């Protein structure tokens, strides 16, 4: 789902709790305090209670777009909310109940169509994260349904979804072979219901998109090897989702895929706070499960565990969750450059919502082994050549687009294109300077990790 960019003014604040420093100079106080209220060990409930109404509006704007409003409502933070905030959060939860009902109905319809077409598949993320990742279906906002099927069956799966009235969000530019696609999935499938964005993240009528994934990790794009992830498919299990038995990842691989998915968005500068919070809740819930972590070590290759541990480090820095001794040991093995990045930029994914940066590039560099790979990643991140996808009237059928509406759609697209070009131009000097400072400080950083 495409929504307007955040436009909140930055403010000075400090969010404490984890052993690593978490100074947030580019995030509004309300948003920072909301994050602090979700800390596992030291929730900042007293600061939450002192927020002004204006700061609460800032906080809710952030938690709505970050999918944290319902977790905040279900946490002890509820007792620190003013009455009007509790009533607003309760109204959001009520609308989400209808949304969940529609999502479950869509899961069942997809299952029927895919089985009728003889396509074996598994479900990713979404309802499959309940309850392993600490949330009930009713407390989780879901905008799309992610399915995985092997590459040779991806187009058969797509056709089965098209039979339900879906259509690709954009034309397929590369032809029928998944080998040439640079993403992990086929073009997103949507229904042209005529819906348009009305400013409500909990609108039950937001159409449910479907994505057909054909790989679990894109090594060619990210330049980071993740050997063995193809075994996720072989280790799939059957689970009841929306009242139907469906294929899903086993718990160990579900954590692995969630961590890789989060890492992908972190290094691409598009991470969402809720996905970090989910990892934190999983780590907290499984901190004492020695058998789980023995299995995790046995099933996941060291290269994959390193990528996962990077996201464990992020989740623990943000939310102070407990981690098992095995996970702690794996986090301790992270390269010194990665450790230094967390000392300096751990909160960058949150700050980037309000103040555009490229700090995630240095984390990506810290995980790379080849300077040529680093240069390829830098070129792609600092000088992107791809055009943005559709940004307006995505769900409106062509027959309903008047010439005035078509003109408005084009104007909004070119406005987004200009904004994106301007953003990259403005952030380039700061990104270079940030990289120089990161490298210089890393030279003096302890290397005994």
ChimeraX attribute file (.defattr): number of C-alpha atoms within 10 A of each C-alpha:
attribute: neighborCount
match mode: 1-to-1
recipient: residues
	/A:1	12
	/A:2	10
	/A:3	13
	/A:4	9
	/A:5	9
	/A:6	13
	/A:7	11
	/A:8	16
	/A:9	11
	/A:10	15
	/A:11	15
	/A:12	12
	/A:13	18
	/A:14	14
	/A:15	21
	/A:16	22
	/A:17	18
	/A:18	17
	/A:19	9
	/A:20	15
	/A:21	18
	/A:22	21
	/A:23	19
	/A:24	22
	/A:25	18
	/A:26	21
	/A:27	27
	/A:28	21
	/A:29	24
	/A:30	27
	/A:31	24
	/A:32	27
	/A:33	28
	/A:34	28
	/A:35	24
	/A:36	24
	/A:37	25
	/A:38	22
	/A:39	24
	/A:40	19
	/A:41	13
	/A:42	14
	/A:43	22
	/A:44	22
	/A:45	20
	/A:46	12
	/A:47	15
	/A:48	27
	/A:49	16
	/A:50	15
	/A:51	19
	/A:52	12
	/A:53	13
	/A:54	10
	/A:55	18
	/A:56	22
	/A:57	15
	/A:58	22
	/A:59	23
	/A:60	22
	/A:61	18
	/A:62	26
	/A:63	21
	/A:64	17
	/A:65	20
	/A:66	18
	/A:67	22
	/A:68	23
	/A:69	25
	/A:70	20
	/A:71	21
	/A:72	20
	/A:73	20
	/A:74	15
	/A:75	12
	/A:76	14
	/A:77	20
	/A:78	19
	/A:79	14
	/A:80	18
	/A:81	20
	/A:82	16
	/A:83	11
	/A:84	10
	/A:85	17
	/A:86	15
	/A:87	12
	/A:88	14
	/A:89	21
	/A:90	16
	/A:91	13
	/A:92	21
	/A:93	21
	/A:94	14
	/A:95	16
	/A:96	23
	/A:97	19
	/A:98	15
	/A:99	23
	/A:100	21
	/A:101	14
	/A:102	16
	/A:103	23
	/A:104	18
	/A:105	14
	/A:106	19
	/A:107	19
	/A:108	18
	/A:109	13
	/A:110	20
	/A:111	22
	/A:112	14
	/A:113	18
	/A:114	20
	/A:115	13
	/A:116	10
	/A:117	14
	/A:118	13
	/A:119	19
	/A:120	15
	/A:121	23
	/A:122	22
	/A:123	23
	/A:124	22
	/A:125	20
	/A:126	17
	/A:127	23
	/A:128	22
	/A:129	22
	/A:130	16
	/A:131	11
	/A:132	18
	/A:133	24
	/A:134	20
	/A:135	18
	/A:136	13
	/A:137	20
	/A:138	18
	/A:139	21
	/A:140	23
	/A:141	25
	/A:142	19
	/A:143	19
	/A:144	20
	/A:145	21
	/A:146	17
	/A:147	21
	/A:148	24
	/A:149	22
	/A:150	18
	/A:151	17
	/A:152	11
	/A:153	16
	/A:154	23
	/A:155	19
	/A:156	16
	/A:157	26
	/A:158	24
	/A:159	15
	/A:160	22
	/A:161	23
	/A:162	16
	/A:163	12
	/A:164	13
	/A:165	11
	/A:166	20
	/A:167	21
	/A:168	18
	/A:169	17
	/A:170	13
	/A:171	9
	/A:172	11
	/A:173	9
	/A:174	11
	/A:175	10
	/A:176	11
	/A:177	11
	/A:178	18
	/A:179	11
	/A:180	10
	/A:181	15
	/A:182	12
	/A:183	16
	/A:184	17
	/A:185	20
	/A:186	20
	/A:187	20
	/A:188	18
	/A:189	22
	/A:190	22
	/A:191	21
	/A:192	18
	/A:193	14
	/A:194	14
	/A:195	15
	/A:196	14
	/A:197	16
	/A:198	9
	/A:199	9
	/A:200	12
	/A:201	20
	/A:202	22
	/A:203	15
	/A:204	20
	/A:205	13
	/A:206	19
	/A:207	21
	/A:208	19
	/A:209	21
	/A:210	25
	/A:211	21
	/A:212	27
	/A:213	26
	/A:214	21
	/A:215	20
	/A:216	21
	/A:217	21
	/A:218	16
	/A:219	12
	/A:220	11
	/A:221	15
	/A:222	18
	/A:223	19
	/A:224	19
	/A:225	15
	/A:226	20
	/A:227	14
	/A:228	13
	/A:229	20
	/A:230	13
	/A:231	13
	/A:232	21
	/A:233	20
	/A:234	9
	/A:235	13
	/A:236	19
	/A:237	15
	/A:238	13
	/A:239	17
	/A:240	12
	/A:241	18
	/A:242	18
	/A:243	11
	/A:244	14
	/A:245	13
	/A:246	20
	/A:247	21
	/A:248	26
	/A:249	24
	/A:250	16
	/A:251	17
	/A:252	17
	/A:253	20
	/A:254	20
	/A:255	22
	/A:256	24
	/A:257	21
	/A:258	22
	/A:259	24
	/A:260	24
	/A:261	18
	/A:262	21
	/A:263	23
	/A:264	19
	/A:265	15
	/A:266	22
	/A:267	21
	/A:268	17
	/A:269	20
	/A:270	16
	/A:271	20
	/A:272	18
	/A:273	20
	/A:274	18
	/A:275	20
	/A:276	23
	/A:277	25
	/A:278	20
	/A:279	27
	/A:280	28
	/A:281	22
	/A:282	22
	/A:283	24
	/A:284	20
	/A:285	17
	/A:286	17
	/A:287	19
	/A:288	14
	/A:289	11
	/A:290	13
	/A:291	9
	/A:292	15
	/A:293	18
	/A:294	11
	/A:295	11
	/A:296	19
	/A:297	15
	/A:298	10
	/A:299	18
	/A:300	21
	/A:301	14
	/A:302	15
	/A:303	14
	/A:304	20
	/A:305	22
	/A:306	20
	/A:307	22
	/A:308	25
	/A:309	23
	/A:310	24
	/A:311	23
	/A:312	24
	/A:313	24
	/A:314	21
	/A:315	26
	/A:316	24
	/A:317	23
	/A:318	28
	/A:319	26
	/A:320	24
	/A:321	23
	/A:322	21
	/A:323	22
	/A:324	18
	/A:325	13
	/A:326	15
	/A:327	21
	/A:328	15
	/A:329	12
	/A:330	20
	/A:331	23
	/A:332	17
	/A:333	16
	/A:334	19
	/A:335	17
	/A:336	18
	/A:337	23
	/A:338	21
	/A:339	24
	/A:340	22
	/A:341	22
	/A:342	20
	/A:343	15
	/A:344	19
	/A:345	20
	/A:346	25
	/A:347	22
	/A:348	25
	/A:349	25
	/A:350	22
	/A:351	20
	/A:352	18
	/A:353	22
	/A:354	19
	/A:355	18
	/A:356	18
	/A:357	21
	/A:358	24
	/A:359	25
	/A:360	23
	/A:361	21
	/A:362	23
	/A:363	22
	/A:364	22
	/A:365	20
	/A:366	18
	/A:367	18
	/A:368	17
	/A:369	11
	/A:370	12
	/A:371	10
	/A:372	11
	/A:373	17
	/A:374	20
	/A:375	12
	/A:376	14
	/A:377	21
	/A:378	17
	/A:379	12
	/A:380	14
	/A:381	18
	/A:382	16
	/A:383	13
	/A:384	12
	/A:385	9
	/A:386	7
	/A:387	9
	/A:388	11
	/A:389	13
	/A:390	15
	/A:391	18
	/A:392	20
	/A:393	19
	/A:394	22
	/A:395	18
	/A:396	15
	/A:397	13
	/A:398	12
	/A:399	6
	/A:400	10
	/A:401	14
	/A:402	10
	/A:403	9
	/A:404	8
	/A:405	13
	/A:406	15
	/A:407	12
	/A:408	14
	/A:409	18
	/A:410	14
	/A:411	13
	/A:412	16
	/A:413	17
	/A:414	14
	/A:415	13
	/A:416	17
	/A:417	16
	/A:418	11
	/A:419	12
	/A:420	15
	/A:421	14
	/A:422	12
	/A:423	13
	/A:424	18
	/A:425	13
	/A:426	13
	/A:427	16
	/A:428	17
	/A:429	11
	/A:430	15
	/A:431	20
	/A:432	14
	/A:433	12
	/A:434	17
	/A:435	16
	/A:436	13
	/A:437	12
	/A:438	18
	/A:439	16
	/A:440	11
	/A:441	14
	/A:442	18
	/A:443	12
	/A:444	9
	/A:445	14
	/A:446	11
	/A:447	12
	/A:448	8
	/A:449	11
